[in-house]
Amino acid sequence: MYVIGSDCIACGACADSCPAGAISMGDERYEISQDMCISCGACIDTCPTGAISEQ
């Protein structure tokens, strides 16, 4: 399971890279839908601030 932390700058790079379409904009930053996430890790490689981590 992956989560997006407070370092997110809402650039959208993670959402664009997600093959499952599991990432969308939340109130303040992007969020990962745990029901849709396939745990591929593509989002981690594209995040410029390192805000995404495995939990």
Beta strands, then each sheet from edge to edge (+ up, - down):
strand 1: 2-4
strand 2: 23-25
strand 3: 30-32
strand 4: 52-54
sheet 1: 1+ 4-
sheet 2: 2+ 3-
end
